[in-house]
Amino acid sequence: MASEPNILLITSDQQHFDTLGVDNPRIRTPALDRLAAEGMLFERSYCPNPVCSPSRASIITGMYPAWHHCWTIGVKLPEDVPTVSGTFAREGYATALVGKAHFQPVRSKPGSESIESLPNLRDMDFWRGFHGPYYGFDNLELARNHGDEALAGAHHGIWMEEKGLENWRDYFRPWPPAEKRLAQKDRPYVENGRTWKLPEEYHYTTWTGERTVANIEKAVADDRPFFIWSSYHDPHPPYIVPEPWASMYDPDDMEPGRLTPGEFDRMAPHFVKTQEKNPDFSMYRETHGPHGFHSHLISEDELRANMAVYYGMVSFMDREIGRTLDCLDRLGIAENTIVLFTTDHGHFLGQHGLVAKGCFHYEDMVKTPMVLRWPGRTPRGARSGALQSHVDFAPTWLAAAGIQVPGEMQGVGQLGVWTGEAESARDHVIVENRHEPTLVHARTYVDRRYKITVYRNHDYGEVFDLEEDPGETDNLWESPEHAALKSELLRRFANAELLREPTRMPRIAGA
């Protein structure tokens, strides 16, 4: 096996930072707990955008969405943008992505052609003949759906057929759809709204784990270092999962988040509207509308039931992660493999009266779980409060492999922090959210104590003192007593915007 370190990136989709058993006794994640015990748990890791596509694109480019141009979902990551996977491939690494990519929209049109679109996702002949290259990954094994969405198919569909489930389409919503949303009676493969009758051995979580192991084994057999992204689809809604995971947790044992009375009194109008039964968000709709701009009112029973299934989805994924870690041990390569686990962004489970996601930059949405293991290099069982951002991963992986970091990358090198030699590498993070071209456009600056969010073309905003107000219920934006703090945070924010400009080409002469 080559001496260069292997890189194994494991991600979930839309996972709240407080869903690791090491910190939350209500959930069982033995594999991730093991990873934390053998490596480092980072308590302040942030996504650069709390939406799938831009965050994922930042992971593989080391660039912020405003620079790599995949600024929200439904926007294609331009294929000419350099990626860390491409760099590793040129350096001789085996590169593979198994699971969810989401670099391209679910619709295709001239100028924004997308292979991750319908009806292409249901074209099994296409996927039998296509495994990459794709954004620098020489081998692609893709599935695009969450739960029973009609987006099912691609390589996962082929795998189900090879496993003997030739009628796999019967477990997913039809394409083309008979209607916009199917009622429960029209989905006979889902029981009680949450128990998916698709056997777990055919589920995309099982598939992702199995194919991750297969790609690792192939790289080892070929005596090549690898950069592999094991990209799980859950616990992203819909809240459905097969048994035994659907009933693994009792809804009565769940403790959802809560809306603190009066906390939205000083927040932007779109926060308040989420607590209305039939809110009018038309003033924010410019194209396809932003995620989360709808009523978030939900019954206590439904919220607890959703949360129990959400936990089950995480535990199911954890089982497959455990199999992957066992594979590294079995092949004798764990000591030379950097394993990084995180998610693309967070999720609301009732916190602040919110569910799922949207342009609400609370910690629940923008902070992510992050666990890192590099035996012999990362301290065992350590915890770090050092600020991390998804844009930091690519340049740090390259530095760990002794590969020059391209000037386009905007992330901060975290190698010293990851090995315990440095306390921190950055003093702030930036989170973008441009969910509509102009009408919904926010940016957030977070440092060790404070957090400020500004909105394009609006005079409202948010300032939170995370030390005094960790629950983020007291917005200080309009507080006269905190005017000087707000002014200083705006100055730091402006400076941070200047600091993150990339330098693709060095200056080598006076003219």
N, C-alpha and C positions, 0 to 999 in steps of 0.2 A: 504494500500500500504506500502511496506517495506520502511524503512527510508534511505537506501542507495541511493546515487544519481543515477538516470538513465543517461545513456550515449547515445546520438543520434549523430552519425557521418553522415553527408550529404556530398557527394562528386559529383562533375561533372567530366568530362573527357576531358582533354586537353583544359583548359580554361585560356585565357590570364588574367593576374592580373588586367588589366584595363577594365574589363567588368562588373563592379558593378555600378549601377546607383548612388550610394552615391558619387562616384568620377567621373563618366562619364555621363554627361547629355544626351548623344546620345543614351543611352540604358536604358530600363525600367526594373528594378528588384525590385519592391516594397517589396516583402517578404524578400529578402536579405538586403535591405535598413532598413527594420524594425528590422531585427536581429542585424544589426550594431548599430542602435539607442538604442536598449535595452541591448547591450553588448559592446564588444570590437572589433575594426578593427585592425588587425595586418598588418603593411605595409611592413614587411620584413620577410615573411615566405618563406622557400625554400624546394624543394623536394630533396631527397638524390640521385635521378637518374631521368633524364627527359624522362623516358620511362615507359609505363603503368605497366607492371608486377613487375619489381623491386621496383618501388615506392609504389605500393599498398601492396606488401609484407612487405615493411619496416613499413607501417602504422600498420599492425596487429602483427608484431614481435618486433618492437622497435629496430631493428637491421639494419645495413647497408647491401646493396646487397652482398658485398664481404664476409659477414659473414652468411647471411641466404641462400646464394647460388643461388637465382633466379636473376642472374646478367644481364639478358636482356629479351626481349620478345622471345617467343619460347623456353624458359627454364622453367622447372617446379619448383615451390617452393616445396622442399622436405617436405613430409607430417609429418616427425618427428621433424620439427622445431617448438619450442614452440610459441604459439600465445597469444595475450592478450585476444582474444575471448575465448580461451580455459581456461585461468585463470579465467575470469569472470564466465564461465559456471560452473567451479568447486566450485565457491563461491556462487552458487545458482541463478545467473542471468539468465534470459531468453536471449539467444543470437540468432540473426538472421541477415542474409545478404540478401538484396533484390536488384536485379539489376545486375550490372556487377561485376564479381569477377576477372577473368583474372589471376588466380594463376597457370594456366596450359596451355600448348600449344594447338593450333588448330589441331595438328596432334598427334597421339598416337603411341608409339612404345615400345617394351619391355624395361623395366628399366625407361621409362618416360611415363608411362600410364597416359592418360588424359581423363577425362570425358567431358572436354570443347572442344571436337574435333568433326570433322565430320567423319563418318556419325552419330555419337552418338547424336549430338545436334538435329537431326531430328527424333530421336527415341522417340516418345511421350510416349510409354509404359514404357520406362526406367524412364523418368522424372515424370510420375505419381506415380512411386514407390520410387523415391529418393528425399528426402528433407534434407539430411544430416545424421549424422554430417559431416561437411566440414570445415577443418581448425579451429576447435573450435566453429563453428556456429552450434547450434543444429537445426536451421531451415534455409534452403537455398532455395531461389526462384531466379533462375538464368536466364539471357538472355545474350548471348555472342556477338551479332552482333552490328554493327553501321549502321544506315540507312538500306538500302535494301540488305545488305550483305547476302550471302548464309548461313552464320552462324546462321541465325534466327531459332528459335524453342525453345527447352527446356521449362521451365515453362511459359514463355511468350506465346509460341505457344498454350499451353494448355488453358491458360487464354483467348486468342482470340477465341478459339473454344467454350469455355463456354459462351462467350459473344455473340455468334452467327455468328462469322466470320469463317465459316468452310473452306473457300477457301483462308485463309490467305497466303498460299504459293504463290498465284498469285501476291502478292505485294512485293515479294523478289526474288532475283536472284536464279536461279534454282540450285539444287544439285542432281546429279553431274552436273557441269557446261558444257554447250555446247562448250564454248570457254573461253579463259583466261579473256577477258574483253568484256562485252556486249556493243554494240553500243546503242545510245539513241533510235533508232527505235526498238530495241529489248527489251526495257523497257517501255512498254506502260503505266505503273503505275506511271511514273515520267513525269511531264510536264515542258517544258522549262529547263530541266536539274536539276531543284532545287525544284519544287513543287511536293511533294509526295502525290499521290492520296489516300494513306492509310488514312482513317478517323482518326482524332485525338483521338477519344475515344478508338481506338485500338492500339495506339502508345505505345512504351515501356516507354516513359516518363509518360504517364497517368497510365500505369500499375505499374511502380515503386512507384509513389505517392500513388496509391490506396492500394497496398500491404504493403507499409510502415505503413500506418494508421492501417491496419488490424493487423499487428504484434504488434503495440503499444497497440491497444485495447485488444488483447489477453493477453499480459503481465499484463496489469492492471486488467483484469478480474481474472487472476490467482494470483493476489496480489504478483507479483514478480518484483524486479527491472530489468531493461533491458539494454543490450548493443546491439544496432541495428545500422547496417550500411545501409543507404539508398544511393545506389550507382547508380547515373544516368549515362547514356551512352553518352550524348551530352555535349558540342558542337563538339565533335570529327567528322572529315570528314567521309563519304561524306557529302557535304553541301546540304542535302535535308531534308525537314520538311513539314508536312501538313499545310494547311491553318487553321486558319488565320495567322499563324506564318510566312509562307513563304513570305508573302507580307507586313508584319508588318513594315518593315523598307525599306526606299527608298535608293537604291544603290548610288544615287547622293548625299545623305547626309552623306555617309561614308567618313572617312578620314584614309585611310590605312597608314601604315608605309612606309618609304622610305630608299633606299640605298644612303648613302652619298658618293658623288664622291671621289674616292681615299681611302676609309676606309679599303678596302681589300688589299692595297698595302703591308702592313706589317703583314698580317694574314697568317695562315697556308694554304697550297695549296688547301685543300678541300673546303675552303670558296670561293676562287676565281673561282673554277670550277662550282660552283652553278650558276654563271652568264654566262655560256657558253650555246649555243643552244644544242649541242650534246656532253656533257662532257664525258670523259673517266674516270670512277671511278673503273676500273677493278683492279687496284693495291690495292684497299681497300677491295676487295671481298674475303673473306676467306671461308665463309660457305654460308649463305643466304643473305649476304649483309646488310649493315647498312641502317636504315631509313634516309631519307633526302639526300642521296648521289645521286643526279640527278639534272637536270636543274631546277632552280627555276624561270625561266623567265615566266612571265604571263602578259597578257594585263591588262591595267588599268581597263577596263570595267569588265573583269572577276573577278579581285580581289575585286572590289567594290560589285559585285553581290554576291560573296562568303561571303564577310564580312556581308552583310545585312542578309543573311540566317543564318550565324553564330550567329548574335545577336538575331534573331528570335528563334533559338534553346535554347539560354540562357533564354530568356523571358518565353518560354514554360515551361522549367524546374522550373523557379522561381514561376510560378503559382502553380505547384504541391508542392513546398516547402512551399508556403503559406498555402495550405490545411493541411500540416503536422503540421505547427505551430499552426493553428487553432485547430487541434485535441488535442494538448497538453493543450491548454486553456480549451477546452470543457471537458476534462477528469480531469481537476484540478491538473495536474502534472507538469505544466511548471516551477513552482518555484523550483522543485526538479530534474530538468533535465538539464544536461550539453549538449548544442547543439553546435557542431563544424562544420562549413562549410569550405571546401577547395576543391582543385582539385588535380589530381595526378601529373600534370606538366603543363607547359605553352604551348604557341602556337604562331606561327608567322603569322601575317597578313600584310606582306609586310615589316616589320621592317628589316633593313639591307638587303633588297632585298630578303628575305627568306619567305617561306610559310610552314605551318604545323610544322614539327619538324625535329630534327636531332642532330648530335653531334656538336652543336653550342651553347656554354654555355653563351649566352647573358641573361640578366635579363628576357627578354621576354620568355625564355625557362625554366629557373630554378626557377624563383620567382613565387609564387602562391598566389591567393587570399585566405584570411583566416579571418573568422569572428567567434567569440566565445560569447556565452551567457550562463550565470549561474546566474539567478536572486538572488540578495542579496549577491553575492560573486564577480562577475565581475562588475567593474564600468560601469555605463550606458553611452553610447555615447562616450566612450573613444577611443583613438587611441594610438597605441604602435609601436615604432620603434625597439622593442626588437627582436633580431634574433630568429627565430623559425625554426625547422626542423621537417619533418614528423616522424623521429625516436623519437622525444620527446613526441608525443601524448600518446603512450601506457603507459610509466612509469608515466606520469602525470595523466592520467585517473585512474590508479591504486592507486596512492597516494591520489587522491580526494575521492576515495571509501574506503580508509583506508586499502588497501590490499598491502602486501609486494611486492616490485618490484623484479622480478627475476634478478639474476646477469648477465644473458645472454644479457639483454637489454642494448643498448649502448646510448640511448637517455638521454638527460638532463631533470631533473625534472623542469617543468615550472609553478608549482602550484602558487608560490609566484608572478610570473609575471601575470598569468591569473587572480589573485584576486586583482591585483593592489598594492600588498605589497612590490614588488621588481621591480626595473627598468629593470633588465635584468638577465638572467640565463646563457647565453653563450656569448662568444666574437667572435665566428666564426662558420661557417657551412662548411661542406664538401659535394661536389656533385660528384658522380661517373658516369662514362659512359664507360662501356666495351661492346660495341655493337657487336664486333667481338671478338673471343678468344684472338687474339694478335694484329691484324692490326689496330683496332680502339679502343683505350683504353686511356681515359682521366680522369683526376681528377682536380677539382677546389676547391680552398680555398677562402672563402669570409669572410671578417671581416666588421667592421662598415664603413670603407672607401675604402678599396682596395680589389682587386680580382685578383687571379693568377690561370692560367690553365696550366698544364703540360701534355705532351703526351708521352706515353710509346715508348721508342726507337727512339725518335725524339728530335732534338735540338731546334725546334720552340716551341712557347707557347704564352701566352697572359698575359699582366698585364694592368689592368685598374684602374684608379683613379675615383671611382664612385661619389666622391664629385665634382671634377673639370670637369669630363667628364661623366655625367649620361647617355648620349646616347651611350656610349661605341664605339666611333668612332676612338679613338687615342690609338692604342696598343703601350705600352711603353716597351715591352719585349726587343727590341734591342736598346733602347735609351741609349746612353752613360751617359746622365745626370741623368738617373734613375737606374743606375747599382747597387748602394747601396740599393735602395728600393727593387729592384728585389731580391737581396741577402737576405735581411731581410725577405721578404715574403716567400722565399723558406725555410728559417729557421723556420718561424712560421708554414708553411705547414708541414714540417717534424715533428715538435712537436705535431701538431694536429693529425697526423697519430698515434703517440704514445699514445696520450690522449684517442683516441676512442677505444682502445683495451678493450674488455669486461673482466669482472672477474666473471666467472660463479660460481666458488667455492672460498670461503674466505680461507685465510691462517690461520690455527688454532694452528699450532705448529712449532717449529724450524726445525723439520725434520719429 
